[in-house]
Structures are given as structure tokens and as C-alpha cells.
Amino acid sequence: MHFNGHSSIHSEELDARLRDDPVIPLEIEPGLWNVPAEYEEARQLVRVRLDFDDAKIRLHDDLVAEADVARVQRTRYSAHTVTNLLGEKVLRERQRQRELVHGDAVLLRNGQIPRLRYSRCSNHLGVDVVAVSSSGRVVLTLQGEKNTINQGMLAPSGSGSMDWADLQAVPDLLGLVKSAMLREMSEELGLRRSEQVSSSDVRVLRYARVTNWGGKPQFCGVARLGDVREQVRGIEHRYHRDHFSIEFDPEGGARHFVAMIRGYVQDNAARVSFPLYETLDVLCSWVERDPQAWTWLMHRG
């Protein structure tokens, strides 16, 4: 998939399996994954400038359609800033303008993005989820200047990385993905307790590796909501500036829904981030191809 100079790869076979909500058990690799020794100095320099350096979840091996287990490992957010993020950023010393870490040396092997098992990157798991309300809105967020990527761009309703704490009480991969999506969406939309969503109202639609970020693994999904009133709250003001909506008529059916989304993306292409584009695109494709998708989307269980 390509959009505005960004790209990702995915498997239609794997995506179809994920939409069926399979149980894929998790196996936790021991120890903390850290950057290679030659990049540790750069990680330490970056770490002191971060607002946080939370423990994250990295995917140890590639996820394929026939996978019967997903192997994960603990890492730090700061490891991402000196590995995967070098696909879009350059780390230099302010005084001497010396490049601290050479991106290609970290991201590539023999000129290609390698399988996860052989990667030098942190590859911590990310999630993107768009919220569709029963009143006829697809809710979007506007990224703030404190975000390391997509500053000032339109983003999904919830977008971010999995915390190590998300592993609590979720023994399988899809449970983990949905838990992280719900957390990110609830934080970024400022949902009140009465507006909280259950995992049964979330559908995972795609697993992709984002080539601009050295093949970083990412999940896309959709959440069905009631009539909510989103609001930027608390510390989220540092990372999200506002909310926008794609309006549609709930009585208009699947074809109208898809037309409104695709029209909005076309009219606002310069402001649409790649994660938002991919998540909306796979949502539209699912609604177009699966006769049950629209029914599921418009009827909360």
C-alpha cells in the first residue's frame, strides 16, 4: 500500500483470518530487548529528552496466516527512537552535526528490510483504530506538535503503541490488540465511563509492516460506538489538538458510508496521515466485500 510517500505491506490471507477473531496464544520471550551496543549511547541521549520511556511490547517473529502462536518480548520506547524511527528521522549531535546512528545500518540487511527475527529494530507493536458512532460519524484526531510523527496531521481515533501492562489478563494476541486499541481510543477521545466500549465492539482488520519505519508491525481496526462526545482531556492536550468527523447517514447503507469516507480522504489528502489512510482504506474494503460488515458496524452487541 502506498500513500503520500509512505508504504506498508500486508497479507490478505492473514487479514481475513484476523477478521474471524481467532485465538492465537501468546508466548513471552525472556529478558528485555535493548538496542545493539553501538547504538546505546544514542538511546541514552534521546531518553533524557523524552516525556516517558515506558516498557513496550515487541513482536519477536513474523506473524503469518498459519501462525499458531505469537512470540512477544519487553522493550523500551526509547529503543524505537534510535531504530525504527530512523526511517523518518535523523539523529545528529547539535554542536557537530555528526550523525549518531546511520539509519540504513539499523533498518536494513543486505539492502532489504529483514524478517522480524533478524531485525536490529525494536519493532514494538502499534495499533490504529477508527471509531464509528451510531449517530453517523467517523471520529478523527488532530495530532499535536509533541508527537514524534505525523505532527499536525489527521490521525485515527486511537493510535499508539502497546504498553507492557496491556499484557495483563489477555492470554491471546487478538485480546491484546483489542485491549490496546480500546485504551488508546478512550484516552484520545476522552471517553467518559458511561461511554466505554467492550472488546466485542472492536474488530481487528489488518496486520501490516510499515516500510517507512523499518518494517514496524502495526494493527488496524474499527470500534463501534454509541453517540459519544469526544474531548481532549488532561495530558492528551500535549499530543492531540482537536477532533474532526466524517459525517454519514446511518440509513444510507454501506455504499453511502464508503463513498463519504473515500470522498473525505480525497478532499483532505494533504492532511491525512498514512496510519489514518490505511485504517480507513481497509475499513472501506471490508464493508464493500463482506455482506455482514455493515450489519456488525451499525448494531452494537
C-alpha positions in Angstrom: 0.0 0.0 0.0 1.3 3.5 -0.9 0.1 6.9 0.1 1.8 10.3 0.1 5.3 8.8 0.1 4.6 6.2 2.8 4.1 2.5 2.3 3.3 -0.8 4.1 3.0 -4.5 3.3 0.3 -6.9 4.4 -1.2 -10.3 3.6 -4.8 -10.6 2.5 -4.8 -14.2 3.8 -3.7 -13.2 7.2 -6.0 -10.2 7.4 -9.0 -12.4 6.5 -8.1 -14.7 9.4 -7.7 -11.8 11.8 -11.2 -10.6 10.9 -12.6 -14.0 12.0 -11.2 -13.3 15.5 -9.0 -16.4 16.0 -7.4 -17.3 19.3 -3.6 -17.0 18.8 -1.9 -17.7 22.2 1.0 -15.5 23.3 4.4 -16.7 24.3 6.7 -14.3 26.2 10.4 -14.3 25.4 12.5 -13.8 28.5 14.5 -10.7 29.2 14.5 -7.1 28.0 15.3 -6.4 24.3 17.7 -3.5 24.0 19.4 -1.8 21.1 22.7 -3.1 19.8 25.7 -1.9 21.9 26.9 0.5 19.3 23.5 2.4 19.5 23.2 2.5 23.3 24.9 5.9 23.6 22.4 7.5 21.2 19.5 5.8 23.1 20.7 7.3 26.4 21.0 10.7 24.8 17.5 10.5 23.4 15.9 9.0 26.5 16.6 12.1 28.7 14.6 14.3 26.3 11.5 12.0 26.3 8.4 12.7 28.4 8.3 9.0 29.2 10.2 5.8 28.4 7.6 3.1 29.1 8.0 -0.6 28.7 6.6 -1.7 25.3 5.8 -5.0 23.6 7.8 -6.0 20.6 7.0 -8.8 18.2 9.8 -11.4 18.1 8.8 -13.3 15.0 6.8 -12.5 11.8 3.1 -13.0 12.0 1.9 -15.2 9.2 -1.5 -16.6 8.2 -0.9 -20.1 9.6 0.6 -18.9 12.9 -0.5 -20.8 15.9 1.4 -18.7 18.4 2.7 -15.1 18.7 6.0 -14.5 20.5 6.5 -11.2 22.2 9.2 -9.6 24.3 9.6 -6.5 26.5 11.5 -3.4 25.2 11.6 0.3 25.9 10.0 3.2 23.9 13.5 4.8 23.7 14.7 1.8 21.7 12.2 2.7 19.0 13.6 6.2 18.7 17.0 5.0 17.6 15.9 2.1 15.5 12.5 2.1 13.6 12.1 5.8 13.8 15.3 6.4 11.8 13.2 5.6 8.7 11.9 9.2 9.0 14.2 11.0 11.4 17.9 11.7 11.5 19.8 11.8 14.9 22.7 14.3 14.9 24.7 16.0 17.6 23.6 19.6 17.8 27.1 21.0 18.1 29.0 19.0 15.5 26.1 17.8 13.3 27.5 14.4 13.5 25.0 11.6 12.6 24.8 9.5 15.8 23.2 6.4 14.1 23.1 5.6 10.4 19.6 4.7 9.6 20.3 2.1 6.8 22.7 0.3 9.1 20.0 -0.3 11.6 16.9 -0.7 9.4 18.3 -2.9 6.6 20.2 -6.1 6.0 21.7 -6.5 2.5 19.7 -3.6 1.4 16.3 -5.0 2.5 14.0 -4.9 5.5 14.6 -8.2 7.2 12.2 -10.6 8.9 11.5 -9.6 12.5 13.7 -12.3 13.9 16.7 -10.9 12.1 15.9 -7.2 12.6 18.1 -4.8 14.6 15.0 -2.7 15.4 12.8 -2.6 18.5 9.7 -3.4 16.4 7.3 -2.6 19.2 3.7 -3.3 18.3 1.4 -0.4 17.3 -2.3 0.0 16.9 -4.6 2.3 14.9 -8.4 2.2 15.4 -11.1 4.4 13.9 -14.4 4.9 15.9 -17.7 4.8 14.1 -20.6 6.2 16.1 -24.2 5.1 15.7 -25.2 8.7 15.1 -23.3 8.8 11.8 -19.7 9.9 12.5 -16.3 8.5 12.0 -14.2 10.3 14.6 -10.7 11.5 13.8 -8.0 13.2 15.9 -5.6 16.0 15.0 -2.1 15.3 16.1 -0.2 17.8 18.3 3.3 19.1 18.0 4.6 16.9 20.8 4.1 13.8 18.7 7.2 12.3 17.2 5.5 11.6 13.9 2.5 13.0 11.9 2.5 16.4 13.7 -0.4 18.5 12.6 -1.9 15.6 10.6 -5.3 13.9 10.9 -4.9 10.5 12.6 -7.2 7.6 13.7 -9.5 7.9 16.7 -6.9 6.0 18.7 -3.3 5.5 17.6 -0.2 4.5 19.6 1.9 1.6 20.9 1.2 -1.3 23.1 2.3 -1.0 26.8 3.8 -3.9 28.6 0.9 -3.5 31.1 -1.6 -4.3 28.3 -0.5 -8.0 28.6 -2.4 -8.3 31.9 -5.3 -10.8 31.7 -5.0 -11.1 27.9 -3.6 -14.6 27.1 -4.1 -14.3 23.3 -2.9 -11.9 20.6 -6.3 -10.5 19.5 -7.3 -9.9 23.1 -4.0 -7.9 23.5 -4.6 -5.9 20.3 -8.2 -5.0 21.2 -7.2 -4.0 24.8 -4.5 -1.7 23.4 -6.9 -0.2 20.8 -9.6 0.4 23.5 -7.1 2.1 25.8 -5.6 4.4 23.1 -9.1 5.3 21.8 -10.5 6.0 25.2 -7.6 8.2 26.1 -7.5 10.2 22.9 -11.3 10.7 22.6 -11.6 11.4 26.4 -14.4 8.9 26.7 -16.4 9.0 29.9 -17.1 5.9 31.9 -20.6 5.6 30.6 -19.2 5.7 27.0 -16.7 2.9 27.5 -16.6 0.2 24.8 -16.1 -3.5 25.2 -13.8 -5.8 23.2 -16.9 -7.2 21.4 -17.3 -3.8 19.8 -13.8 -3.9 18.3 -12.8 -5.7 15.1 -9.2 -6.2 14.1 -9.0 -5.7 10.3 -5.3 -5.8 9.3 -1.7 -6.6 10.4 0.9 -4.7 8.4 4.6 -3.9 8.5 5.3 -0.2 7.8 8.2 0.1 5.5 9.0 3.7 6.3 9.6 2.6 9.9 11.9 -0.3 9.1 9.0 -2.8 8.9 7.5 -1.9 12.3 4.5 -4.1 13.0 1.1 -2.4 13.2 -2.5 -3.5 13.6 -5.5 -1.6 12.2 -9.1 -1.9 13.5 -12.5 -0.4 13.9 -14.6 0.3 17.0 -18.4 0.8 17.0 -19.6 3.4 19.5 -22.8 4.9 20.7 -23.5 8.7 20.4 -20.3 10.0 22.1 -19.0 13.4 22.9 -15.2 13.3 22.3 -13.0 15.8 24.2 -9.2 16.3 24.6 -8.5 15.8 28.3 -5.6 16.2 30.7 -2.1 15.3 29.4 -3.6 14.4 26.0 -3.6 18.2 25.2 0.2 17.8 24.7 -0.3 15.2 21.9 -3.8 15.9 20.4 -5.2 19.3 19.4 -8.7 18.6 18.3 -11.2 16.2 16.8 -12.9 16.0 13.4 -15.6 13.9 12.0 -16.5 12.3 8.7 -20.3 12.5 8.6 -22.5 9.9 7.1 -26.2 8.9 7.1 -26.7 5.7 9.1 -29.7 4.9 7.0 -27.8 5.4 3.8 -26.2 1.9 3.8 -22.8 0.5 3.1 -22.3 2.1 -0.3 -23.0 5.6 1.1 -20.7 5.0 4.0 -17.8 4.1 1.8 -18.4 6.9 -0.6 -18.4 9.5 2.2 -15.1 8.2 3.6 -13.3 7.9 0.3 -14.5 11.4 -0.7 -13.3 12.9 2.6 -9.8 11.3 2.1 -9.6 12.5 -1.4 -10.6 16.1 -0.5 -8.2 16.2 2.5 -5.3 14.1 1.2 -2.6 16.6 2.2 -3.7 16.4 5.9 -4.4 12.7 6.1 -1.6 10.7 7.9 -0.6 7.3 6.5 -2.0 5.4 9.5 -5.4 7.0 9.1 -5.3 6.4 5.3 -4.5 2.7 5.7 -7.1 2.2 8.5 -9.9 3.9 6.6 -8.9 2.0 3.4 -9.1 -1.4 5.0 -12.4 -0.5 6.7 -13.9 0.5 3.4 -12.7 -2.6 1.7 -14.1 -4.8 4.4 -17.5 -3.1 4.2 -17.5 -3.4 0.4 -16.6 -7.1 0.4 -18.2 -8.6 3.5 -22.1 -8.5 3.5 -22.1 -8.9 7.3 -19.7 -6.0 7.9 -22.2 -3.2 7.7 -24.7 -5.1 9.9 -22.0 -5.6 12.5 -20.9 -1.9 12.4 -24.3 -0.5 12.9 -25.6 -2.9 15.6 -23.7 -2.9 18.9 -24.0 -6.2 20.8 
